[in-house]
Amino acid sequence: MIDYSKELKIQQQEIEQLIHRLKNQERVYKGLPKGVIRVTASRGKHQYFFRKEGEEKSSYLHEKDKELACKLVQREYDRDAIRKLEKMDRAMRQFLKNYNAKEMEELYEDLCEGRKAVVKPIEITDAMFVEKWLEEHLGEQNPFPEQGKYETEAGEYVRSKSEKILADTFYKMQVPYRYEAQLNLGLGRNVYPDFTCLNVRKRKTIYWEHLGLLDMDAYANKNHEKLALYEQNGILLGDTLMISFETAECPLNTTVLRKKIEVILK
């Protein structure tokens, strides 16, 4: 079961930020009279009537009072928005308090081994999914003859120091990956992404290309063609295709790399 807690928490934070922004906006309305504004239409024109707090009759706001009318209408809208957002915020907090996407997985994992041997879970666990995914994505399939020179934490060999940094970062951050797995784009066209990674929480495969030597025109042009080929086959940059890059003057930034992995693959 896909775990949406991360996205839900982000949305709940966005709601909090909107509430905070609208409450800060209240200072703009300081000094405005208390009361209720009513809007009507006559002959295609809007008319505004304001009833002060404690009074029974409404007063017509003339054209010269247009700025006041705008502020009164906006104040009313903002306060209604705050009430609705606070209601949403309470509902989101309560939902997140009770939300556990791992509950069905835990139900299976808590069974004794004898029960596990005969029970078929309604959905495979993350561990089962990762194992199956690794079996389906075999690494080191690139027939290019050059042998890898840099050994990674996981024990495979990669072609560059930057690829070792990437592989070791995936490994330390517990992101399942394969190095140079074969990807068939159809019509007999195979490519070998530098890394094929799995976002376990979303159960989503992400292809990761590292673009080094971007300050070399020939290399840059080759990689532009490669990225275009991916997108022509529905593997879109920012969705199922990610990149990292460097030049001689701008080496791979490991801090940015970890942040990118946290956002994209966790």
C-alpha positions as CSV (number, residue, x, y, z in Angstrom):
1,M,0.0,0.0,0.0
2,I,1.5,3.4,-1.0
3,D,2.2,5.6,1.9
4,Y,1.0,9.1,1.4
5,S,1.9,10.5,4.8
6,K,4.7,12.6,3.5
7,E,2.5,14.3,0.9
8,L,-0.3,14.7,3.5
9,K,2.0,16.3,6.0
10,I,3.3,18.8,3.3
11,Q,-0.3,19.7,2.5
12,Q,-1.1,20.2,6.2
13,Q,1.9,22.5,6.5
14,E,0.7,24.5,3.5
15,I,-2.7,24.9,5.2
16,E,-0.9,26.1,8.3
17,Q,1.1,28.6,6.3
18,L,-2.1,30.0,4.6
19,I,-3.8,30.4,8.0
20,H,-0.7,32.2,9.3
21,R,-0.6,34.5,6.2
22,L,-4.3,35.4,6.5
23,K,-4.1,36.1,10.2
24,N,-1.1,38.4,9.5
25,Q,-3.2,40.1,6.9
26,E,-5.6,41.2,9.6
27,R,-3.5,44.2,10.5
28,V,-4.5,45.7,7.1
29,Y,-8.1,45.8,8.4
30,K,-7.2,47.6,11.7
31,G,-9.4,50.6,12.1
32,L,-12.1,49.3,9.7
33,P,-15.6,49.6,11.2
34,K,-17.2,46.3,12.5
35,G,-20.2,45.0,10.7
36,V,-21.5,43.1,7.6
37,I,-21.3,44.1,4.0
38,R,-24.0,43.2,1.5
39,V,-23.5,43.2,-2.3
40,T,-26.3,43.5,-4.8
41,A,-26.5,44.2,-8.6
42,S,-28.6,46.8,-10.4
43,R,-28.5,47.4,-14.1
44,G,-25.3,45.4,-14.5
45,K,-23.5,47.4,-11.7
46,H,-22.5,46.2,-8.3
47,Q,-23.8,48.0,-5.3
48,Y,-22.4,47.7,-1.7
49,F,-24.3,48.2,1.5
50,F,-22.7,48.2,4.9
51,R,-24.5,47.6,8.2
52,K,-22.4,48.6,11.2
53,E,-22.4,46.3,14.3
54,G,-25.3,47.2,16.6
55,E,-27.3,49.0,13.9
56,E,-30.4,47.7,12.1
57,K,-30.1,49.6,8.8
58,S,-27.5,49.4,6.1
59,S,-25.9,52.3,4.5
60,Y,-25.1,52.6,0.8
61,L,-21.4,52.9,-0.1
62,H,-20.9,55.5,-2.8
63,E,-18.2,55.5,-5.5
64,K,-16.0,57.5,-3.2
65,D,-16.2,54.7,-0.7
66,K,-15.0,52.1,-3.2
67,E,-11.7,51.4,-1.4
68,L,-13.6,50.9,1.9
69,A,-16.0,48.5,0.2
70,C,-13.1,46.5,-1.3
71,K,-11.4,46.2,2.1
72,L,-14.7,45.2,3.8
73,V,-15.4,42.5,1.2
74,Q,-11.8,41.2,1.4
75,R,-11.9,41.1,5.2
76,E,-15.1,39.0,5.1
77,Y,-13.6,36.6,2.5
78,D,-10.4,36.3,4.5
79,R,-12.2,35.5,7.7
80,D,-14.4,32.9,6.0
81,A,-11.2,31.4,4.5
82,I,-9.6,31.2,7.9
83,R,-12.6,29.3,9.3
84,K,-12.6,26.8,6.5
85,L,-8.8,26.3,6.6
86,E,-8.8,25.8,10.4
87,K,-11.5,23.2,9.9
88,M,-9.4,21.5,7.2
89,D,-6.4,21.7,9.5
90,R,-8.2,20.0,12.4
91,A,-9.4,17.3,10.0
92,M,-5.9,16.7,8.6
93,R,-4.4,16.5,12.0
94,Q,-6.9,14.0,13.2
95,F,-6.5,11.9,10.0
96,L,-2.7,11.9,10.2
97,K,-2.9,10.9,13.9
98,N,-4.8,7.7,12.9
99,Y,-3.2,7.2,9.4
100,N,-0.9,4.2,9.2
101,A,-0.3,3.0,5.6
102,K,1.8,0.1,7.1
103,E,-1.1,-1.4,9.0
104,M,-1.9,-4.1,6.5
105,E,1.8,-4.9,6.1
106,E,2.2,-5.1,9.9
107,L,-0.8,-7.4,10.1
108,Y,1.1,-9.9,7.9
109,E,4.5,-9.4,9.5
110,D,3.0,-10.0,13.0
111,L,1.9,-13.5,12.0
112,C,3.8,-16.5,13.2
113,E,6.0,-18.3,10.6
114,G,3.5,-21.2,10.4
115,R,0.7,-18.8,9.4
116,K,2.9,-16.9,7.0
117,A,3.7,-20.1,5.3
118,V,0.0,-20.6,4.3
119,V,-1.4,-17.0,4.2
120,K,-1.4,-15.0,1.0
121,P,-1.2,-11.3,2.0
122,I,-3.7,-9.0,0.3
123,E,-0.7,-6.9,-0.8
124,I,3.0,-7.9,-0.8
125,T,5.1,-6.2,1.9
126,D,7.8,-3.6,1.0
127,A,10.5,-6.2,1.6
128,M,8.8,-8.6,-0.8
129,F,8.3,-5.8,-3.4
130,V,12.0,-4.8,-3.1
131,E,13.2,-8.4,-3.5
132,K,11.0,-8.8,-6.6
133,W,12.1,-5.5,-8.0
134,L,15.7,-6.3,-7.7
135,E,15.1,-9.6,-9.4
136,E,13.5,-7.8,-12.4
137,H,16.2,-5.2,-12.6
138,L,19.5,-6.8,-13.0
139,G,22.5,-4.5,-12.8
140,E,25.8,-4.2,-14.7
141,Q,24.2,-5.1,-18.1
142,N,26.0,-2.6,-20.2
143,P,28.0,-4.4,-22.9
144,F,30.4,-1.4,-23.2
145,P,33.8,-3.1,-22.7
146,E,35.4,-0.7,-20.3
147,Q,35.6,-2.3,-16.8
148,G,34.6,-0.4,-13.7
149,K,37.5,1.0,-11.7
150,Y,35.8,2.2,-8.5
151,E,34.4,-0.3,-6.0
152,T,31.2,0.8,-4.2
153,E,29.9,0.1,-0.7
154,A,27.6,-2.5,-2.2
155,G,30.5,-4.3,-3.9
156,E,30.0,-3.5,-7.5
157,Y,32.4,-1.6,-9.8
158,V,31.5,1.7,-11.4
159,R,33.2,3.8,-14.0
160,S,33.9,7.1,-12.2
161,K,34.5,8.6,-8.8
162,S,31.2,10.5,-9.1
163,E,29.3,7.3,-9.8
164,K,30.8,5.8,-6.7
165,I,29.7,8.8,-4.7
166,L,26.2,8.3,-6.1
167,A,26.1,4.6,-5.5
168,D,27.4,4.9,-2.0
169,T,24.9,7.6,-1.2
170,F,22.0,5.5,-2.4
171,Y,23.4,2.6,-0.4
172,K,23.8,4.6,2.9
173,M,20.3,6.1,2.4
174,Q,18.8,2.7,1.9
175,V,17.6,3.3,-1.6
176,P,17.3,0.1,-3.7
177,Y,19.2,0.6,-6.9
178,R,20.9,-1.1,-9.8
179,Y,23.9,0.1,-11.8
180,E,23.6,0.1,-15.6
181,A,20.5,-2.1,-15.7
182,Q,19.1,-2.6,-19.2
183,L,16.1,-0.6,-20.2
184,N,14.3,-1.5,-23.4
185,L,12.7,1.5,-25.2
186,G,11.1,-0.6,-27.9
187,L,12.0,-1.3,-31.5
188,G,15.1,-3.1,-30.2
189,R,16.5,0.0,-28.7
190,N,18.2,-0.6,-25.4
191,V,19.8,2.0,-23.1
192,Y,21.6,1.6,-19.8
193,P,20.8,4.3,-17.3
194,D,23.6,5.0,-14.9
195,F,21.3,4.0,-12.0
196,T,17.8,2.5,-11.8
197,C,16.4,3.4,-8.4
198,L,13.3,2.5,-6.5
199,N,11.2,4.8,-4.3
200,V,9.9,2.1,-2.0
201,R,7.2,4.3,-0.4
202,K,5.6,5.0,-3.7
203,R,6.8,1.8,-5.3
204,K,8.0,3.9,-8.3
205,T,11.0,3.2,-10.5
206,I,13.2,6.2,-11.2
207,Y,16.0,6.4,-13.8
208,W,19.0,8.5,-12.7
209,E,21.6,9.8,-15.1
210,H,24.8,11.5,-14.0
211,L,26.0,14.1,-16.5
212,G,29.7,14.7,-15.9
213,L,32.0,16.8,-18.1
214,L,29.2,19.1,-19.1
215,D,31.8,21.8,-20.0
216,M,32.8,19.6,-23.0
217,D,30.6,20.3,-26.0
218,A,30.7,16.8,-27.5
219,Y,29.8,15.2,-24.2
220,A,27.1,17.7,-23.5
221,N,25.5,17.2,-26.9
222,K,25.6,13.4,-26.5
223,N,23.8,13.7,-23.2
224,H,21.2,16.2,-24.5
225,E,20.4,13.6,-27.2
226,K,20.2,10.9,-24.5
227,L,17.7,12.9,-22.4
228,A,15.6,13.7,-25.4
229,L,15.4,10.0,-26.3
230,Y,14.1,9.2,-22.8
231,E,11.4,11.9,-23.0
232,Q,10.4,10.7,-26.5
233,N,9.7,7.4,-24.9
234,G,7.6,8.7,-22.0
235,I,10.4,8.8,-19.4
236,L,10.1,12.5,-18.4
237,L,12.6,14.6,-16.6
238,G,11.3,15.5,-13.1
239,D,9.0,12.5,-13.0
240,T,10.6,9.1,-13.7
241,L,13.9,10.6,-14.9
242,M,16.4,12.5,-12.6
243,I,19.8,13.9,-13.3
244,S,22.9,15.0,-11.4
245,F,25.7,16.9,-13.1
246,E,29.1,18.4,-12.8
247,T,31.8,20.3,-14.6
248,A,35.5,20.8,-14.0
249,E,34.7,24.0,-12.2
250,C,31.5,22.8,-10.4
251,P,32.0,19.3,-9.0
252,L,29.2,17.1,-7.7
253,N,27.6,18.7,-4.6
254,T,27.0,15.9,-2.1
255,T,24.8,18.0,0.2
256,V,22.5,18.8,-2.7
257,L,22.6,15.2,-3.8
258,R,21.4,14.0,-0.4
259,K,18.6,16.5,-0.4
260,K,17.5,15.5,-3.9
261,I,17.5,11.8,-2.9
262,E,15.4,12.6,0.2
263,V,12.8,14.4,-1.9
264,I,12.7,12.1,-4.9
265,L,13.4,8.6,-3.6
266,K,12.3,8.6,0.1
